[in-house]
Amino acid sequence: MKSILLKNISHIFTFNDRDEIFNQSDILISGSKIIHIGNNIKTSEDTEIIDCSGLAALPGFVNTHHHLYQTLFRGISEVQEKPLFPWLVGLYEFWKNITPEAVYYGALVGFSELLRTGCTLTSDHHYLFPKDQPENLIDYEIKAAEKIGIRFHATRGSMSLGRDQGGLPPMSVVETEDQILEDSERLIDKYHDPDEFSMLRIALAPCSPFSVTKELMLSTRDLARKRGVMMHTHLAETKDEERFCMDKFGRRPYELMEDLEWIGPDVWFAHGIHLNEREINSLQGSGIAHCPSSNMKLNSGICRTSEIAKAGGKLSIAVDGSASNDGSNMWEEVRRAYLLNHLKYGSEGLSAYEILKTATRGGADVLGRQDTGRLDIGKAADIILLDLNGIEYAGCHDPLVSIVCLGNSSLTKMTMINGKIVVKDGRVLTLDSIETAKNAHKIASDIVQKHRKQHD
């Protein structure tokens, strides 16, 4: 196995069980994992040595919620300055025209942004399956993940409650329960790898309380627990959602999840903004994906991050879909999570260290991964190196605070996944970024223009 020595790293923030921080130290990697962290590590002659003077090393960021296809639908003028429900209704009319090619290139664009900004493990929530398109759209995301080299948790999303049945999405993107469950089983059989250092896992993810039936939630729960995969959904994102659940089910969104036994360590929720104190204290190991930029843009509210953390909840940070962000910049999301937390809690807010731990180890814990999200012997070599030599860091006396707060640069010096370097000096090494961007933009333009011509 190839060995790599990251030598003379200025600062190593491990977020391991001992919360160790090393200065002027080395990390030795063999194959896909870390085998030693310390000073002046001795190596064999065939070890590749990379000088990391002036660099800070962290575990890679873990993004726990995204909609990758939305990278092709950024800045749509028809839906700007709207809250979630009308924003969704307007965008469904564009999204219903996605194709397998759009899913593939949308994923490559999103993965590229994530890798360049320090994300080494990402999930994606793909719930859109137009009736006139093949059902295997998740396969195109997986193909893109394998090409670019990112660690990936693909979630098989679903929508079964259309407008004709009292839901929000148009009937053209709604599936039957049988279709959803059949494709879910296919994906688990074909792709799910539960082993340590797995590059690909599958989770099941009905979209939201306003786009799926209770019957689908129950069937999905039973299938997921039978097959040992995790479950994911949007929850408590807006007051509109809360009113919908009270009107349709007579229950708050979280109470509905309790009724359906959708609570526990095998479940994580996107947003979790409008949880009350009782709900925060009864998460029972359920994870929360905090999406600060999306929540701000759609005026959804501020997640009660400090209360969730203090209650022992599993808290993580995510970029959410690019149509509501409008980027996939994980490093910037870390900064905004810190600032939004301090806007809400003032001097009692989470520290820079706690926010970085949330973005790394916190995300890995939410996704059920003990093999990544921290730097330690025997853990995955998922490492990002950040350059502290730039002028934007001059005069800063705490490198950890500067990483979170300065925000002048969002590109890593290096991103390593499973012991392989996939980004160097902000450039993705595993694909032609210029050609990918060109193809993605053409596909996006064709879809949007097609919709606009139909509605002129």
C-alpha positions as CSV (number, residue, x, y, z in Angstrom):
1,M,0.0,0.0,0.0
2,K,1.2,3.5,-0.8
3,S,2.3,5.6,2.2
4,I,2.1,9.4,2.4
5,L,3.6,11.6,5.1
6,L,2.1,15.0,5.6
7,K,5.1,16.6,7.2
8,N,5.5,19.6,9.6
9,I,1.8,20.6,9.7
10,S,1.5,23.8,11.7
11,H,-1.7,22.9,13.4
12,I,-3.7,19.6,13.5
13,F,-7.2,19.7,14.9
14,T,-8.2,16.0,15.4
15,F,-11.7,16.2,17.0
16,N,-11.0,12.6,18.1
17,D,-12.1,11.1,21.5
18,R,-9.3,13.0,23.3
19,D,-9.9,16.3,21.4
20,E,-6.1,16.4,20.7
21,I,-4.5,19.3,19.0
22,F,-1.0,19.0,17.6
23,N,1.4,21.7,16.5
24,Q,4.3,21.3,14.1
25,S,3.5,17.6,13.7
26,D,3.1,14.9,11.0
27,I,0.4,12.6,9.8
28,L,1.4,9.2,8.3
29,I,-1.1,7.5,6.0
30,S,-1.0,4.0,4.6
31,G,-3.5,3.1,2.0
32,S,-6.9,4.5,3.1
33,K,-6.2,5.2,6.7
34,I,-4.1,7.1,9.2
35,I,-1.5,5.0,11.0
36,H,0.4,7.6,13.0
37,I,0.2,11.3,14.2
38,G,3.2,12.8,15.9
39,N,6.5,14.7,15.7
40,N,9.3,13.7,13.4
41,I,7.7,10.4,12.1
42,K,10.3,8.2,10.5
43,T,9.3,6.6,7.1
44,S,10.6,4.2,4.5
45,E,12.3,5.4,1.4
46,D,9.3,4.9,-0.9
47,T,7.0,7.1,1.2
48,E,5.7,10.2,-0.5
49,I,6.5,13.2,1.7
50,I,4.4,16.4,1.4
51,D,5.7,19.5,3.1
52,C,2.8,21.1,5.0
53,S,4.6,24.0,6.6
54,G,2.1,26.8,7.4
55,L,-0.9,24.6,6.9
56,A,-3.7,23.5,9.2
57,A,-5.1,20.0,9.0
58,L,-8.6,19.0,9.9
59,P,-10.9,16.0,9.2
60,G,-12.9,16.7,6.1
61,F,-16.2,18.4,6.5
62,V,-19.3,16.2,6.4
63,N,-22.3,17.6,4.5
64,T,-25.5,15.9,5.8
65,H,-28.1,17.4,3.4
66,H,-28.1,18.4,-0.2
67,H,-30.2,18.3,-3.4
68,L,-27.4,18.1,-6.1
69,Y,-29.7,18.4,-9.1
70,Q,-30.5,21.9,-7.9
71,T,-27.1,23.1,-9.0
72,L,-28.6,23.5,-12.4
73,F,-31.4,25.8,-11.1
74,R,-29.6,28.6,-9.4
75,G,-30.9,32.2,-9.6
76,I,-34.2,31.4,-11.3
77,S,-35.8,34.8,-11.4
78,E,-39.4,33.5,-11.0
79,V,-38.8,32.2,-7.5
80,Q,-36.6,34.8,-5.9
81,E,-37.7,36.5,-2.7
82,K,-40.3,33.8,-1.9
83,P,-40.7,31.6,1.2
84,L,-40.5,27.8,1.0
85,F,-44.0,26.7,-0.2
86,P,-44.4,29.2,-3.1
87,W,-40.7,28.8,-3.9
88,L,-41.2,25.0,-4.2
89,V,-44.4,25.3,-6.2
90,G,-42.6,27.6,-8.7
91,L,-39.5,25.4,-9.0
92,Y,-41.4,22.1,-9.4
93,E,-42.4,23.4,-12.9
94,F,-38.8,23.6,-13.9
95,W,-37.6,20.5,-12.0
96,K,-40.2,18.2,-13.6
97,N,-38.1,18.5,-16.8
98,I,-34.9,17.0,-15.4
99,T,-33.2,14.2,-17.3
100,P,-30.5,11.6,-16.3
101,E,-27.9,13.8,-18.0
102,A,-29.0,16.7,-15.8
103,V,-28.8,14.6,-12.7
104,Y,-25.3,13.4,-13.6
105,Y,-23.8,16.9,-14.4
106,G,-25.7,18.5,-11.6
107,A,-24.0,16.0,-9.2
108,L,-20.5,16.7,-10.7
109,V,-21.0,20.4,-10.2
110,G,-22.1,20.0,-6.6
111,F,-19.4,17.5,-5.8
112,S,-16.8,19.8,-7.3
113,E,-17.8,22.7,-5.1
114,L,-18.0,20.5,-2.0
115,L,-14.5,19.0,-2.6
116,R,-12.9,22.4,-3.2
117,T,-14.3,23.8,0.0
118,G,-13.3,20.9,2.2
119,C,-16.1,18.4,2.2
120,T,-15.0,14.7,2.0
121,L,-18.3,13.0,2.8
122,T,-21.7,14.1,1.6
123,S,-25.2,12.9,1.5
124,D,-27.7,13.8,-1.1
125,H,-31.5,13.8,-0.9
126,H,-32.9,13.1,-4.4
127,Y,-36.7,12.8,-4.4
128,L,-37.6,14.0,-7.9
129,F,-38.5,11.3,-10.4
130,P,-40.5,12.7,-13.4
131,K,-43.0,10.2,-14.9
132,D,-41.4,10.6,-18.4
133,Q,-37.9,9.8,-17.2
134,P,-36.1,6.6,-16.2
135,E,-36.5,5.6,-12.6
136,N,-32.8,5.0,-12.0
137,L,-31.8,8.6,-11.5
138,I,-29.9,7.9,-8.3
139,D,-27.6,5.7,-10.4
140,Y,-26.4,8.8,-12.2
141,E,-25.5,10.5,-9.0
142,I,-23.6,7.4,-7.9
143,K,-21.7,7.3,-11.2
144,A,-20.7,10.9,-10.7
145,A,-19.5,10.3,-7.1
146,E,-17.4,7.4,-8.3
147,K,-15.8,9.4,-11.1
148,I,-14.9,12.4,-8.9
149,G,-13.8,10.3,-5.8
150,I,-16.0,11.7,-3.0
151,R,-17.4,9.5,-0.1
152,F,-21.1,9.4,-0.7
153,H,-24.3,8.6,1.1
154,A,-27.0,8.6,-1.6
155,T,-30.6,8.8,-0.2
156,R,-33.5,7.4,-2.2
157,G,-36.0,10.2,-1.8
158,S,-39.6,10.0,-2.8
159,M,-42.9,11.9,-3.2
160,S,-46.2,10.0,-3.1
161,L,-48.7,12.8,-2.2
162,G,-49.4,15.1,-5.1
163,R,-51.6,18.1,-5.5
164,D,-54.7,16.0,-6.4
165,Q,-54.3,14.3,-3.1
166,G,-53.8,17.4,-1.0
167,G,-50.0,17.5,-1.2
168,L,-47.7,20.2,-2.7
169,P,-45.9,18.6,-5.7
170,P,-47.5,18.3,-9.2
171,M,-48.7,14.8,-10.1
172,S,-46.1,14.6,-12.8
173,V,-43.3,14.0,-10.2
174,V,-45.3,11.7,-7.8
175,E,-44.7,7.9,-7.7
176,T,-46.6,5.0,-6.4
177,E,-45.6,3.4,-3.1
178,D,-44.8,0.1,-5.0
179,Q,-42.5,2.0,-7.4
180,I,-40.7,3.7,-4.6
181,L,-40.2,0.6,-2.4
182,E,-39.1,-1.5,-5.4
183,D,-36.4,0.9,-6.5
184,S,-35.3,1.4,-2.8
185,E,-34.7,-2.3,-2.5
186,R,-32.8,-2.4,-5.9
187,L,-30.5,0.4,-4.8
188,I,-29.7,-1.2,-1.5
189,D,-29.0,-4.6,-3.2
190,K,-26.8,-3.0,-5.8
191,Y,-24.9,-0.3,-4.0
192,H,-25.1,-0.2,-0.2
193,D,-21.8,-1.0,1.5
194,P,-22.0,-1.0,5.3
195,D,-18.3,-1.9,5.8
196,E,-15.7,0.4,7.4
197,F,-14.2,2.9,5.0
198,S,-17.2,2.4,2.7
199,M,-17.3,4.9,-0.2
200,L,-21.0,4.4,-0.8
201,R,-24.0,3.9,1.3
202,I,-27.7,4.1,0.7
203,A,-30.4,5.6,2.9
204,L,-34.2,6.0,2.4
205,A,-35.7,9.5,2.4
206,P,-39.3,10.3,1.9
207,C,-39.3,14.0,1.1
208,S,-41.5,15.7,3.7
209,P,-44.8,15.6,5.5
210,F,-46.4,17.6,2.7
211,S,-45.3,15.4,-0.1
212,V,-45.6,11.8,1.1
213,T,-48.4,9.7,2.7
214,K,-48.2,8.3,6.2
215,E,-48.4,4.8,4.6
216,L,-45.2,5.4,2.7
217,M,-43.5,6.7,5.8
218,L,-44.4,3.4,7.6
219,S,-43.4,1.2,4.7
220,T,-40.1,3.0,4.3
221,R,-39.4,2.7,8.0
222,D,-40.1,-1.1,7.9
223,L,-37.9,-1.6,4.9
224,A,-35.0,0.5,6.2
225,R,-34.9,-1.2,9.5
226,K,-35.2,-4.6,7.9
227,R,-32.3,-3.8,5.6
228,G,-30.2,-1.9,8.2
229,V,-30.0,1.4,6.3
230,M,-30.6,4.9,7.7
231,M,-33.7,7.2,7.2
232,H,-33.9,10.9,6.3
233,T,-36.5,13.5,5.7
234,H,-37.2,17.3,5.9
235,L,-38.8,18.2,9.2
236,A,-39.9,21.4,11.1
237,E,-38.4,23.7,8.4
238,T,-41.2,26.3,8.3
239,K,-44.4,27.4,10.0
240,D,-46.2,26.6,6.8
241,E,-45.2,22.9,7.3
242,E,-46.3,23.1,10.9
243,R,-49.7,24.4,9.9
244,F,-50.0,21.8,7.1
245,C,-49.4,19.0,9.6
246,M,-51.8,20.4,12.2
247,D,-54.5,20.7,9.5
248,K,-54.0,17.3,7.9
249,F,-52.8,15.1,10.8
250,G,-53.7,17.1,13.9
251,R,-50.1,16.8,15.0
252,R,-47.0,18.9,15.0
253,P,-44.4,17.6,12.5
254,Y,-42.2,16.1,15.2
255,E,-45.2,14.6,16.9
256,L,-46.1,12.9,13.6
257,M,-42.6,11.4,13.5
258,E,-43.1,10.1,17.0
259,D,-46.4,8.5,16.0
260,L,-44.7,6.9,13.0
261,E,-41.7,5.7,15.1
262,W,-39.4,7.7,12.9
263,I,-37.2,8.7,15.8
264,G,-33.8,7.3,16.9
265,P,-30.1,7.0,15.9
266,D,-30.9,5.6,12.5
267,V,-32.8,8.8,11.6
268,W,-31.7,12.3,10.7
269,F,-33.8,15.3,9.9
270,A,-33.0,18.3,7.6
271,H,-33.5,21.7,9.3
272,G,-35.3,21.0,12.6
273,I,-35.9,24.8,13.1
274,H,-39.3,24.8,14.7
275,L,-38.8,22.1,17.4
276,N,-40.0,23.0,20.8
277,E,-38.2,22.3,24.1
278,R,-39.8,19.0,24.7
279,E,-39.0,17.8,21.2
280,I,-35.4,18.9,21.4
281,N,-35.0,16.9,24.6
282,S,-36.6,13.8,23.1
283,L,-34.6,13.3,19.9
284,Q,-33.4,9.9,21.2
285,G,-30.3,10.0,19.0
286,S,-31.9,11.4,15.9
287,G,-29.6,13.8,14.0
288,I,-30.2,17.3,12.7
289,A,-28.8,18.8,9.5
290,H,-28.5,22.5,10.2
291,C,-28.6,24.5,6.9
292,P,-27.9,28.1,7.7
293,S,-27.7,29.7,4.3
294,S,-30.9,28.1,3.0
295,N,-32.8,28.9,6.2
296,M,-31.7,32.6,5.9
297,K,-32.5,32.9,2.2
298,L,-36.0,31.4,2.5
299,N,-36.7,33.2,5.7
300,S,-37.5,29.8,7.4
301,G,-36.1,30.7,10.8
302,I,-33.0,30.0,12.9
303,C,-32.3,26.4,14.1
304,R,-32.0,26.2,17.9
305,T,-28.4,24.8,17.6
306,S,-27.2,25.5,21.1
307,E,-30.2,23.9,22.7
308,I,-29.9,20.8,20.5
309,A,-26.2,20.5,21.4
310,K,-26.7,21.1,25.1
311,A,-29.5,18.5,25.1
312,G,-27.1,15.9,23.7
313,G,-28.6,16.0,20.2
314,K,-26.5,15.0,17.2
315,L,-26.0,18.2,15.3
316,S,-24.4,18.7,11.9
317,I,-24.0,21.3,9.2
318,A,-25.2,21.1,5.6
319,V,-25.4,23.3,2.5
320,D,-28.9,22.2,1.4
321,G,-29.9,22.4,-2.3
322,S,-28.2,24.9,-4.5
323,A,-31.5,26.5,-5.6
324,S,-31.9,27.9,-2.0
325,N,-28.3,28.5,-1.1
326,D,-27.2,29.1,-4.0
327,G,-23.9,27.3,-3.7
328,S,-22.3,24.1,-2.3
329,N,-19.6,25.9,-0.3
330,M,-19.2,23.8,2.8
331,W,-16.5,26.1,4.4
332,E,-18.7,29.1,4.0
333,E,-21.6,27.2,5.6
334,V,-19.4,26.6,8.7
335,R,-18.8,30.3,9.0
336,R,-22.5,31.1,8.6
337,A,-23.4,28.5,11.2
338,Y,-21.1,30.2,13.6
339,L,-22.4,33.7,12.9
340,L,-26.0,32.7,12.9
341,N,-25.5,30.9,16.2
342,H,-24.0,34.0,17.7
343,L,-26.7,36.2,16.3
344,K,-29.2,34.1,18.3
345,Y,-27.2,33.3,21.4
346,G,-24.7,36.1,21.7
347,S,-21.7,35.4,23.9
348,E,-23.3,32.1,25.0
349,G,-23.1,30.7,21.5
350,L,-21.1,27.8,20.3
351,S,-17.3,28.4,20.1
352,A,-15.3,28.2,16.8
353,Y,-14.0,24.9,18.0
354,E,-17.5,23.5,18.7
355,I,-18.7,24.7,15.3
356,L,-15.8,23.0,13.5
357,K,-16.4,19.8,15.5
358,T,-20.1,20.0,14.5
359,A,-19.1,20.3,10.8
360,T,-16.7,17.3,10.9
361,R,-17.2,14.7,13.6
362,G,-20.8,15.9,14.2
363,G,-21.7,15.2,10.6
364,A,-20.0,11.8,10.6
365,D,-21.9,10.8,13.8
366,V,-25.2,11.9,12.3
367,L,-24.6,9.7,9.2
368,G,-23.6,6.8,11.5
369,R,-19.9,6.9,10.6
370,Q,-17.3,6.2,13.3
371,D,-14.5,5.7,10.7
372,T,-14.3,9.3,9.5
373,G,-15.0,12.8,10.7
374,R,-12.0,12.7,13.1
375,L,-8.2,12.3,12.8
376,D,-6.9,9.4,14.7
377,I,-4.9,6.2,14.2
378,G,-7.0,3.7,12.4
379,K,-9.5,6.3,11.0
380,A,-10.0,7.1,7.4
381,A,-7.5,9.4,5.7
382,D,-10.2,12.0,5.0
383,I,-8.1,15.1,5.5
384,I,-8.2,18.7,4.4
385,L,-5.3,21.1,4.5
386,L,-5.9,24.8,4.8
387,D,-3.2,27.4,3.9
388,L,-2.7,29.9,6.7
389,N,0.2,31.6,4.9
390,G,-2.1,34.0,2.9
391,I,-2.5,37.7,3.7
392,E,-6.1,37.1,4.8
393,Y,-4.7,35.3,7.9
394,A,-2.1,38.0,8.7
395,G,-2.5,39.4,12.2
396,C,-4.8,36.5,13.4
397,H,-3.5,35.0,16.7
398,D,-5.7,31.9,16.8
399,P,-5.7,29.8,13.7
400,L,-8.8,27.9,14.7
401,V,-10.8,31.2,15.0
402,S,-9.4,32.4,11.8
403,I,-10.5,29.3,9.9
404,V,-14.1,29.9,11.0
405,C,-14.4,33.6,11.1
406,L,-12.2,35.2,8.4
407,G,-14.0,33.9,5.4
408,N,-11.8,35.6,2.8
409,S,-10.9,32.2,1.2
410,S,-13.0,29.1,0.9
411,L,-10.7,26.8,-1.1
412,T,-8.6,24.1,0.4
413,K,-4.9,23.7,-0.2
414,M,-5.5,20.0,-0.4
415,T,-8.5,17.6,0.0
416,M,-7.7,14.0,0.6
417,I,-10.3,11.2,0.7
418,N,-9.6,7.6,1.6
419,G,-5.9,8.3,1.3
420,K,-6.1,9.8,-2.2
421,I,-5.6,13.5,-3.1
422,V,-8.6,14.7,-5.1
423,V,-8.1,18.5,-4.8
424,K,-4.8,20.4,-4.9
425,D,-4.5,24.2,-4.7
426,G,-8.3,24.5,-5.2
427,R,-8.3,22.4,-8.4
428,V,-10.2,19.2,-8.7
429,L,-7.8,16.5,-10.0
430,T,-10.3,13.9,-11.0
431,L,-12.2,15.7,-13.8
432,D,-12.0,18.5,-16.3
433,S,-13.8,21.3,-14.4
434,I,-14.0,23.6,-17.4
435,E,-15.6,21.0,-19.7
436,T,-17.9,19.9,-16.9
437,A,-19.1,23.4,-16.2
438,K,-19.7,24.0,-19.9
439,N,-21.8,20.9,-20.3
440,A,-23.7,21.5,-17.1
441,H,-24.6,25.1,-18.0
442,K,-25.9,24.0,-21.5
443,I,-28.1,21.3,-19.9
444,A,-29.4,23.8,-17.4
445,S,-30.1,26.5,-20.0
446,D,-31.9,24.0,-22.2
447,I,-34.2,22.9,-19.4
448,V,-35.0,26.4,-18.2
449,Q,-35.6,27.8,-21.7
450,K,-37.9,24.8,-22.5
451,H,-40.1,25.7,-19.5
452,R,-40.2,29.4,-20.4
453,K,-41.1,28.8,-24.0
454,Q,-44.0,26.5,-22.9
455,H,-45.3,29.2,-20.6
456,D,-44.9,32.3,-22.9
